[in-house]
Amino acid sequence: MDKRVAILGGGSWATALAKIVMLNQEHINWYMRKQLTINEFQATGKNPGYLTNAKFDVSRITFSANINTVIKSSDILILAIPSPYVLQSLKKIRTKLTGKTIISAVKGMIPTENVLITDYLHEHFDVPMNKLAIIAGPCHAEEIALERLSYLTIGCSDAAYAKELGMLFDTDFVRTTPSTDVNGLEYSSVMKNIYAIAAGLCHSLRYGDNFQAVLISNAIQEIQRFADALGKDEQRDINASGYLGDVLVTCYSKFSRNRQFGQMIGMGYSVKAAQMEMEMVAEGYYGTQAIHALNEKVHVNLPIVDAIYDILFNHHSPTIVVKELTQKLQ
């Protein structure tokens, strides 16, 4: 694509996406919050904090710790900042986003406001919906770094543009599929992290593979009910990889930080202790609060979400809550 592309964010997912895009673009711009991180990256050719086995040609990257500098010099912005920190980054923006395309790779919502990323960008920055896109699907950053075959779904209300944007990410080891179901994919990306917490927690409580299968099959039904309640889309196939595939890999993979977080809660860690020991963001913690708050308005039957909310925010016993949950699943 004859467009200037920028990565916004410095974590593992941002690093993985940069690796992919640089296979298709001669040059990228890259916003990272800390200048010290940028200095070390430029000196070593590696992100010092994440995916350190991924080597970059830094001569093809223009780094900046100023988000407005990066935005001004870019046409397509790939937003890959963890949801707990995305709002503080967006509030730094003083540059108009007119004419920019923004691709959200944030698998979460705006905390406290309980709003999808694309909806927030549309409402607060006047970005047209046909210039907003998302990345979804089963794709762990660690496997991208290892160049293992992965599949992404690119969501945009403009189907032709979704296909065009997919060209940024198509490589020998990444395949893309276009979709118009932006909100459905976004909600699924948020909710799958909640179910990964549940899967990890149940594993620690010694529930076996049989129950895990029931848990996940009920989880995908919850996503279907919730997404449909907030808006149907003719392209929504809940069994597609952008939905079900993402749920499965997040719930089962050893790379899943949300599953790891759930395992720690099941082992008796407090929420705060688990977060401190992980030293990485478990998006499902924030997603649980956001989806629970939204559901107070639409009243969809979400027994797994309710159970995880009770454990994380009402401090109920995981053992008791999960036992009660087993009576609600089928």
N, C-alpha and C positions, 0 to 999 in steps of 0.2 A: 504494500500500500504506500502511496506517495503522501504519507502523513507523518508528522512529528509525534512520536509516542513517548509518554512519560509514565513512570512507575511512581506511585505515591505510597510510601511505606517501606520499612526496613526489616521486616520480620521474615520468617521462613517462607510464607506464601508469596510475599512480594518478591523474594529472591528467586523462587521457583518460576514465577511468571516472567521475571526479567530474563532468566535463562532461556525460556521458550521464545519470547519475543525477539531476542537478539539473534536467533537462528533465521528470522525472517526480515529483520530490520538492520540496516547498516549501523544505525546510531540510536541511542535512547537517552532521554533525560531521566534523572532519578532523584526524587526528594527523600531525604532521610533527616530525621529530627535532630540528630547529634552530629556536630562537625567532627568530633573525635572519631566517631565511627567511620565517617567518610574518609578521613585522613588515613586510617588504618586500612580501609578497603583499597584505596588508591595505591598504598604502599605494597600490599600483598596480593592484590587481585582476587581477594575473597572477602565475603561478608564475615567480619570477625565474630559475630554473634550467632549466625544461623547458616546451616547448610555449608559448612566450611570445606566440604569436598567438591563444591561447585566452583570452578575457576572461570574468571571473567577477563575479557580484554578491556581493561579500563580506559584504553585510548578511544574506545567507541562509546563511552558513557560520559555525560556531563552531569556531575553531581551538584546538589545544592541543599543546604539546610534551610533555605527560604522557599516555602511552598509557593509563594506568589511568583518568584523568579521562574520556577519550573513551569507553572501554569501558563505564564505569558509566552513562553517559547515552545509550547506544545499544542497539538491539535486534538490528540486522543489521550485522555487521562485514565490510567488504570488504578483505581482506588483499592489498595490492599492493606489498609490499616485496621488492626483489631477493633471490634465494635466498641469496647469500653473507652477507646481513645480517639475514635473517629470524629466525635463532635468537637473536641478541643482543636483538632487539626482543621476542620471545616471552618471554625470560627476565626481562624487566622487569615482566611481568604479575603483579600481586598480587591482582587482582580475580577473583572466581569467574565462570566463563563459563556458569553455569547459566541455561538459558532463552535463551541467545544463539544466533543463527544466524551461522555464519562462512562466507563465500564466499571461497575462495582464488583469487586471480588471479596467483599466483606460478608462473611457468613454469619451475620448478626443484624441487629436493629439499632436505631439510635437510642441509647439508654435514657431512662427517665421519661422520654417522650413516646416511647413504644411505637415508633414510626419506621417503616421500611426505608432503606437508604435511598432508593430511587424516588420514593414519594417525598422525602425530605429535600433532596436536590431539586426536584421539580417545584416544590412549594416555596423554598427559601432562596433559590438561586435562579428561578425561572428557566431552568433547562428544559427544553421540549422533551416530551416522552419519547419521541422517535430518535432522540439523541442520547438516550439513556439505555444502558444495557447491563446485563449481569453475567457472571460466570458461575456455573453450577456443575454438579456432577462429582462422581467418586474420583478424587484426585488428591492424594496426599503429596505434600511438598517434597517429602523425603524420597518418594519414588520418582518424582520428576527429576530430582538431582541425580538419581541412578539411571535415568533415561529408560525407565520401564514403561511399557505400553499403557497409556491412560486415555480416558475419554472425557471431553468437556461438552457441556451444553451452553450455547451462547443465546441468551434471551434478550429480545428487543421487540417492541411493538411493531416495528417495520421488519417484516420477515426477510426481505431482500438485503437489508442492511445488516441483520443478524448474520446472514450467510457471508457477507463481505467482511465483517469483523472477525469471523472465524478464521480468515486467512492469516491474521496476526498470530494465531496459536497453532495452526496446522503444521506438524512436523512429522518426522519419521516415527516418533514415539507418542505423539499426541494427535488424536482425531477429534473433530468438532462436529456438533449437530446444532442447527439453528432452531429456535423456538420463539413463539410470540407470547408465551405464558410467563411474563416477567414476574408478576406478583406471586403466582403459584410456586415458581421456582425459588423465589426469595423466602417465602414462608417455609418451604420444605427445607431450605438450607439452614434456617434458624432452628427449626424443630428437631432436625436429625441430631443435633448436638445434645438436646434434652434426652433423647432416647439412648444416646451413647452413654450418658451418665447413668441412666437406668440399667443399661446392660452391664456396665462395669460394677455398679453397686450390687446387682443380683449375682454376679460372678463371685464377688467377695462373700456374699451371704450363702454361697454353695448351692445356688440354683443351677441346674445342669443345662445341657444343650437343648433338651426338649422344651424346657420352659423358655429359654432364650428365643427359640423359634416362634413360640406363641407370642412372646413379648414384642418381637419385631413385626410380626404379621399384624398385630393390633396397632402398633405404632404407625404403620403406613396407612391404616384405615383412619387413624386420628388425623393425619396430615390431609387426607382426602376430604374428610368432613369439614375440617377447619378452612382449608383453602376454598372449597366450594361455597361455604357460608359467606366468605368475603369476596366472592366473585368467580364465576365459572369461566372457563376458556376452552374453546373447541380443540385446542392442541394439547390439553392436559391429559397425559396418560401416566397415571401414578405408578405404573409398573416400569416406566422407562428409566434409563440409567441416571438421568438428572434428578430423579426423585428416589425411587427404590434403591438404585445402585449406590447413591450417596448415603442413604440411611444404612445400608448393609456394611459398607466399608468403614463408616464412622463408628458403628457399634462393635465391629469385630476386629478391626486392625490394631496391631501392636503400636502403630504410630499415632493412634487416636488419643489426643490429650484429654478429651472429654470422657472417654472410657476410663482412662487412668484416674481422672478426678473422681469418677464414680466409684472406682475400686477403693480408693483411699477413704471415701466417705463410708463405704461398706465395712472397711476395716476398723472404723472407729475414730478416724480423724475428724476434727471439727472442720467446718468450711474454711475458716481462716488458715488453719494449720495446713490443710491440703493445698490451698492456693499458694502459700508461702513456700512449701517444699517443692512444688512443681516448677516454680519460677517461669511459668508460661501461662498464657491466658486460656482458660477453659470457657469458651464462648457460651456454652450451654447454661452456665450459671446465670448469666445476664439474659439469655434467651428465655429461660424458664420464667423469670419475673415479667418479661415483656409479653410473652404469649398468655400467661395467666391473667395479666391486667387487661389485655385485649378481649380475652374470652369472657370477662365479666360483662361485656357489652353484647356479645353475640350468643353466649350460652350454648356452646357446642360441647358434646360429651367427650371429654378428654381425660379419662381416668389416669393415664400414665403421667401426663403433664401435672395433674393435680397432686399425684403422689410425690413426685419429685419436688414440687413446690412446697408441700408440707414438710418434707425432710430438710430442704435447704433453707427455707425462710420461716417456717413455723417451728423448726427444731423438734419435729416428731421423731420417734424411734424408727430407724430404717427397717428393723426387723418386723415391727408391728405394721408399719405402713405397707410394706411389700406383701406381707401375709394377707392383709385386707385387699390389696390390689389383685392378688391371684383369684379372688372370688368374682372379680369384675371382668376378667378376660375370658376369651373363648377361642 
